[in-house]
Amino acid sequence: MTMRGVVFMGNRELEVRDFPDPTPGPGEVVVEIKASGLCGSDLKFYRDPPEAALKALGFKDFASRGMAEVPAIIAGHEPCGVVAELGPGVDPRSFKVGDRVMVFHYKGCGHCDLCRTGWSQMCPQGATIYGATAHGGHANFMVTPAETLVRLPEEISFSAGAAIACGTGTAFGALRRADVTARDTVSVFGLGPIGQSAIQFASAMGAEVIAVDIAADRLARAGELGAHHVIDSGDTDAVAAIREITGGRGATVSVECSGAPAARVAATRCLGPWGRVALVGLGGDITLDVSPDIIIKQISLIGSYTFSNVGLGECARFVAKHGIDVDQLFSDRWNIEDADAAYKEFDKQVRGKAVIEF
């Protein structure tokens, strides 16, 4: 099993390198990758020197880890494929060769309450992040602990599984955190792949969906994905427009996916009494007038960070049950030898979801 993998060099450079044939250790499996998604958070590693990108994740003391320099790490934290080999100690009742799987791209200590409930990215001991601090899915094969695997339903394509393994799953997790039902009017701010997924899910949950962005092409796609209303916040006051759409009541839920300070403020202020806002986009800041914006309206402010291992499986089953066309999100499909062109294009503009397929 000869393996080729993408390594980010920083400064918008990458290399496709040969790696040794993968061999699973105790408790590990080899996954033959079928699809590995490109994510906006990958651009941090693509653009910045490896040391800076890893330090931003708290991976600081290289010397104590016996490293003279940052190792060559295979990129890609949205892996999806087929189990190719089981290592010693993997219970064949859990997974067998040929199973279709997604990879939950975090691993913690495995013993704390957060790890035991599937939230290993929040492990107080720190988490391994596949595709960032350990080899990820931009390769023909990937070695990973069996505990990171989540079954991919037969109804879902490998490319859709890759999307669910990060951005699409993140959107689902945010809507679940906000307890969205058919009673709700949901405003989605920021229509990149996560926001587009939020539109699909909120619509499938029966909610009225309002999509907000400044890009005409994204707004056009929003209607195709299930949004009932679209607002160009570049030339329209989004808060006023949402209040007009809702007859003055305001939205009941907002999902903010861009991380832009202005969008976060608008996502909060467009809510009616008892509204819930889920903040998903990373980075940025927010400044609110706390009494009128939050306290007096009794607003719930929710931080939503990806999803749990269990939540990943729940999202996949929801997609399969409701026939959600996750592949509709994809604007670009690449092979591994075109990885340089893929990331150059992705770096210029994130139009929709992009994937490397094998």
C-alpha positions as CSV (number, residue, x, y, z in Angstrom):
1,M,0.0,0.0,0.0
2,T,2.1,2.9,-1.3
3,M,1.0,6.1,0.3
4,R,1.0,9.6,-1.2
5,G,0.2,12.5,1.1
6,V,-0.2,16.3,1.1
7,V,2.1,18.2,3.4
8,F,1.7,22.0,4.0
9,M,5.0,23.8,4.0
10,G,3.5,27.2,5.0
11,N,3.6,30.4,3.0
12,R,1.0,29.0,0.6
13,E,3.2,26.1,-0.5
14,L,2.6,22.4,-0.3
15,E,4.2,19.1,-1.4
16,V,2.7,15.8,-2.4
17,R,5.2,13.3,-0.8
18,D,5.7,9.5,-0.6
19,F,5.2,8.0,2.8
20,P,5.9,4.5,4.1
21,D,3.3,1.9,3.7
22,P,0.8,2.3,6.7
23,T,0.8,-0.4,9.4
24,P,-1.8,-0.3,12.2
25,G,-0.6,-0.6,15.8
26,P,-2.6,-2.0,18.7
27,G,-6.1,-0.6,18.7
28,E,-5.6,1.1,15.3
29,V,-7.0,0.6,11.8
30,V,-5.9,1.6,8.3
31,V,-8.5,3.5,6.4
32,E,-8.3,3.6,2.6
33,I,-9.4,7.2,2.0
34,K,-12.0,7.8,-0.6
35,A,-12.6,11.5,0.0
36,S,-10.9,14.2,2.1
37,G,-12.5,17.6,2.4
38,L,-10.8,21.0,2.3
39,C,-11.8,23.2,5.2
40,G,-11.4,26.9,5.8
41,S,-9.4,26.2,8.9
42,D,-6.9,24.3,6.7
43,L,-5.9,27.7,5.3
44,K,-4.2,28.6,8.5
45,F,-1.7,25.8,8.0
46,Y,-1.5,26.5,4.2
47,R,-0.7,30.2,4.7
48,D,1.4,30.2,7.9
49,P,4.8,28.6,8.7
50,P,4.2,25.2,10.3
51,E,5.5,26.3,13.7
52,A,3.1,29.3,13.9
53,A,0.1,27.3,12.9
54,L,0.8,24.5,15.4
55,K,1.6,27.0,18.2
56,A,-1.8,28.5,17.6
57,L,-3.3,25.1,18.6
58,G,-1.2,25.0,21.8
59,F,1.5,22.6,20.3
60,K,4.4,24.7,21.7
61,D,7.2,22.6,23.2
62,F,8.7,20.7,20.3
63,A,11.9,19.9,22.1
64,S,10.2,18.1,25.0
65,R,8.6,15.8,22.4
66,G,12.0,14.9,21.0
67,M,11.5,17.0,17.9
68,A,14.3,19.0,16.4
69,E,11.8,20.5,14.0
70,V,8.1,20.4,13.2
71,P,7.4,17.0,11.6
72,A,6.0,16.6,8.1
73,I,2.3,16.0,8.8
74,I,-0.2,14.9,6.2
75,A,-3.0,17.5,6.0
76,G,-6.7,17.0,5.9
77,H,-9.1,16.7,8.9
78,E,-12.2,15.6,7.0
79,P,-11.4,11.9,6.1
80,C,-13.8,9.4,4.8
81,G,-13.2,6.0,3.4
82,V,-13.2,2.2,3.9
83,V,-11.5,0.1,6.6
84,A,-8.6,-1.6,4.9
85,E,-6.8,-3.3,7.8
86,L,-7.3,-4.0,11.5
87,G,-4.5,-3.7,14.0
88,P,-4.0,-6.0,17.0
89,G,-6.7,-5.8,19.6
90,V,-9.4,-4.2,17.4
91,D,-12.6,-6.0,18.2
92,P,-14.0,-7.2,14.8
93,R,-17.5,-6.8,16.2
94,S,-16.9,-3.1,16.1
95,F,-15.4,-2.7,12.7
96,K,-14.4,-5.1,9.9
97,V,-12.5,-4.7,6.7
98,G,-14.7,-3.1,4.1
99,D,-16.8,-1.0,6.4
100,R,-17.6,2.5,5.2
101,V,-16.5,5.0,7.8
102,M,-15.9,8.7,8.6
103,V,-13.0,9.7,10.9
104,F,-13.7,11.8,14.0
105,H,-10.6,13.9,13.7
106,Y,-9.8,14.3,17.4
107,K,-8.4,12.0,20.1
108,G,-7.9,12.9,23.8
109,C,-6.8,11.0,26.8
110,G,-9.7,8.6,26.6
111,H,-10.4,8.6,30.3
112,C,-11.8,12.0,31.4
113,D,-15.5,12.8,31.3
114,L,-15.3,14.8,28.2
115,C,-13.5,12.1,26.2
116,R,-15.9,9.4,27.6
117,T,-18.9,11.4,26.4
118,G,-17.4,11.9,22.9
119,W,-16.0,15.4,23.3
120,S,-12.3,14.5,23.0
121,Q,-11.5,17.9,21.3
122,M,-12.2,19.5,24.7
123,C,-9.9,17.0,26.7
124,P,-8.1,18.9,29.5
125,Q,-5.0,16.9,28.7
126,G,-5.0,18.3,25.2
127,A,-6.2,16.6,22.0
128,T,-4.5,15.1,19.0
129,I,-6.0,16.7,15.8
130,Y,-5.6,14.5,12.8
131,G,-4.5,16.6,9.8
132,A,-2.9,19.2,12.1
133,T,-0.8,17.5,14.9
134,A,-1.0,13.9,13.4
135,H,-1.3,12.5,9.9
136,G,-4.7,13.2,8.3
137,G,-6.8,12.3,5.3
138,H,-5.1,14.0,2.4
139,A,-3.5,10.7,1.5
140,N,-4.4,7.3,0.0
141,F,-4.4,5.7,3.4
142,M,-4.7,6.9,7.0
143,V,-3.8,5.1,10.3
144,T,-6.1,6.1,13.1
145,P,-7.4,4.6,16.4
146,A,-10.5,2.5,15.9
147,E,-12.3,4.6,18.5
148,T,-12.2,7.6,16.1
149,L,-14.3,5.8,13.4
150,V,-18.0,6.5,12.8
151,R,-20.1,4.5,10.4
152,L,-21.1,6.0,7.1
153,P,-24.6,5.0,6.1
154,E,-24.9,3.3,2.7
155,E,-27.2,6.1,1.4
156,I,-24.4,8.7,1.8
157,S,-21.5,9.3,-0.7
158,F,-17.9,9.4,0.5
159,S,-17.6,13.0,-0.5
160,A,-20.7,13.8,1.6
161,G,-19.2,11.8,4.5
162,A,-16.1,14.0,4.3
163,A,-18.2,17.1,4.6
164,I,-20.2,15.7,7.5
165,A,-16.9,14.8,9.3
166,C,-16.3,18.6,9.8
167,G,-18.2,21.6,8.4
168,T,-21.6,20.0,7.8
169,G,-21.5,18.2,11.1
170,T,-20.6,21.5,12.8
171,A,-23.7,23.1,11.3
172,F,-25.9,20.2,12.6
173,G,-24.3,20.4,16.0
174,A,-25.0,24.2,16.3
175,L,-28.7,23.7,15.4
176,R,-29.0,20.9,17.9
177,R,-27.4,23.1,20.6
178,A,-30.0,25.8,19.7
179,D,-32.8,23.2,19.9
180,V,-34.2,24.1,16.5
181,T,-37.7,22.8,15.6
182,A,-40.4,23.5,13.1
183,R,-41.6,26.3,15.4
184,D,-38.5,28.4,14.7
185,T,-37.5,31.1,12.3
186,V,-33.7,30.6,11.8
187,S,-31.4,33.3,10.5
188,V,-28.1,32.0,9.1
189,F,-25.3,34.6,8.9
190,G,-22.3,33.7,6.7
191,L,-23.0,31.3,3.8
192,G,-19.8,29.4,3.4
193,P,-20.0,25.6,3.5
194,I,-21.1,25.6,7.2
195,G,-23.8,28.2,6.6
196,Q,-25.0,26.4,3.5
197,S,-25.3,23.2,5.6
198,A,-27.1,25.1,8.3
199,I,-29.7,26.1,5.7
200,Q,-30.2,22.5,4.5
201,F,-30.6,21.2,8.1
202,A,-32.8,24.0,9.4
203,S,-35.1,23.6,6.4
204,A,-35.2,19.8,6.9
205,M,-36.1,20.4,10.6
206,G,-39.1,22.4,9.4
207,A,-37.9,25.9,10.3
208,E,-38.4,29.0,8.3
209,V,-34.9,30.0,7.1
210,I,-33.5,33.4,6.4
211,A,-30.0,33.5,4.8
212,V,-27.7,36.5,5.2
213,D,-24.5,37.2,3.3
214,I,-22.8,39.9,1.2
215,A,-21.9,37.6,-1.8
216,A,-24.4,37.4,-4.6
217,D,-23.4,33.9,-5.7
218,R,-23.8,32.6,-2.1
219,L,-27.2,34.2,-1.8
220,A,-28.3,32.7,-5.1
221,R,-27.3,29.2,-3.9
222,A,-29.0,29.7,-0.5
223,G,-32.4,29.6,-2.2
224,E,-31.5,26.3,-4.0
225,L,-30.4,24.8,-0.6
226,G,-33.8,25.6,1.1
227,A,-33.7,29.2,2.4
228,H,-37.1,30.9,2.3
229,H,-35.6,34.4,2.3
230,V,-32.3,35.9,1.4
231,I,-30.8,39.2,2.6
232,D,-27.8,41.0,1.1
233,S,-26.3,42.6,4.2
234,G,-23.9,44.6,2.0
235,D,-26.7,46.9,0.9
236,T,-29.5,46.1,3.4
237,D,-29.8,46.5,7.2
238,A,-30.1,42.8,8.0
239,V,-31.7,43.4,11.4
240,A,-34.4,45.6,10.0
241,A,-35.0,43.2,7.1
242,I,-35.4,40.2,9.4
243,R,-37.9,42.1,11.6
244,E,-39.9,43.0,8.5
245,I,-39.9,39.4,7.3
246,T,-41.1,38.2,10.8
247,G,-43.8,40.9,11.2
248,G,-41.7,42.7,13.8
249,R,-41.2,39.7,16.0
250,G,-37.6,38.9,15.1
251,A,-36.0,35.5,14.5
252,T,-36.2,32.9,17.2
253,V,-32.7,31.5,16.4
254,S,-29.6,32.8,14.7
255,V,-26.6,30.8,13.6
256,E,-23.5,33.0,13.0
257,C,-21.0,31.2,10.8
258,S,-18.6,33.9,9.5
259,G,-16.9,35.1,12.7
260,A,-17.2,38.7,11.5
261,P,-17.9,41.1,14.4
262,A,-20.7,43.0,12.6
263,A,-22.4,39.7,11.7
264,R,-22.3,38.5,15.3
265,V,-23.9,41.8,16.5
266,A,-26.6,41.6,13.8
267,A,-27.2,37.9,14.6
268,T,-27.9,38.8,18.2
269,R,-29.9,42.0,17.6
270,C,-32.3,40.4,15.0
271,L,-33.7,38.0,17.6
272,G,-37.0,38.4,19.4
273,P,-37.5,37.8,23.1
274,W,-36.2,34.4,24.3
275,G,-34.2,34.1,21.1
276,R,-31.1,31.8,20.9
277,V,-27.9,32.7,19.0
278,A,-25.3,30.1,18.2
279,L,-21.8,31.4,17.5
280,V,-20.0,29.0,15.2
281,G,-17.4,31.1,13.2
282,L,-14.0,31.2,14.9
283,G,-11.9,34.3,15.6
284,G,-13.1,37.9,15.6
285,D,-14.8,39.8,18.4
286,I,-18.2,41.0,19.5
287,T,-19.4,44.2,21.2
288,L,-23.0,44.4,22.4
289,D,-25.0,46.6,24.6
290,V,-25.7,43.9,27.2
291,S,-28.9,45.2,28.8
292,P,-31.0,45.8,25.7
293,D,-29.3,43.3,23.4
294,I,-29.2,40.3,25.8
295,I,-30.6,40.7,29.4
296,I,-33.9,42.4,28.8
297,K,-34.8,40.2,25.8
298,Q,-33.5,37.1,27.8
299,I,-31.4,36.0,24.9
300,S,-29.4,32.7,25.1
301,L,-25.9,33.1,23.8
302,I,-24.4,29.7,22.7
303,G,-20.9,28.9,21.8
304,S,-20.9,25.8,19.5
305,Y,-17.6,24.1,18.7
306,T,-17.8,21.3,16.1
307,F,-19.6,18.2,17.5
308,S,-19.0,15.0,19.5
309,N,-18.1,11.6,18.2
310,V,-21.7,10.5,19.0
311,G,-23.0,13.7,17.3
312,L,-21.1,12.9,14.1
313,G,-23.0,9.6,13.8
314,E,-26.3,11.3,14.7
315,C,-25.7,13.9,11.9
316,A,-25.0,11.1,9.3
317,R,-28.1,9.3,10.2
318,F,-30.2,12.5,10.0
319,V,-28.8,13.1,6.5
320,A,-29.6,9.6,5.4
321,K,-33.1,9.6,7.0
322,H,-34.1,12.9,5.5
323,G,-32.4,12.5,2.1
324,I,-30.4,15.7,2.4
325,D,-28.2,16.2,-0.7
326,V,-24.9,17.2,1.0
327,D,-23.2,16.7,-2.4
328,Q,-25.1,19.8,-3.5
329,L,-22.7,21.8,-1.4
330,F,-19.7,20.9,-3.6
331,S,-18.3,23.4,-6.0
332,D,-14.8,21.8,-6.6
333,R,-13.5,18.2,-6.8
334,W,-9.8,17.4,-7.1
335,N,-7.4,14.5,-7.1
336,I,-4.3,14.4,-4.9
337,E,-1.8,15.3,-7.6
338,D,-3.7,18.5,-8.2
339,A,-3.6,19.5,-4.5
340,D,-1.5,22.6,-5.2
341,A,-4.0,23.9,-7.7
342,A,-6.9,23.0,-5.3
343,Y,-5.5,25.0,-2.4
344,K,-4.5,27.9,-4.6
345,E,-8.1,28.1,-5.8
346,F,-9.6,27.5,-2.4
347,D,-7.3,30.2,-0.9
348,K,-8.7,32.8,-3.4
349,Q,-12.4,32.2,-2.7
350,V,-14.4,29.6,-0.8
351,R,-17.3,29.3,-3.2
352,G,-18.7,26.1,-1.8
353,K,-17.4,22.8,-0.4
354,A,-14.2,21.4,-2.0
355,V,-12.8,17.8,-1.8
356,I,-9.9,15.6,-2.8
357,E,-11.2,12.3,-4.1
358,F,-9.3,9.0,-4.5
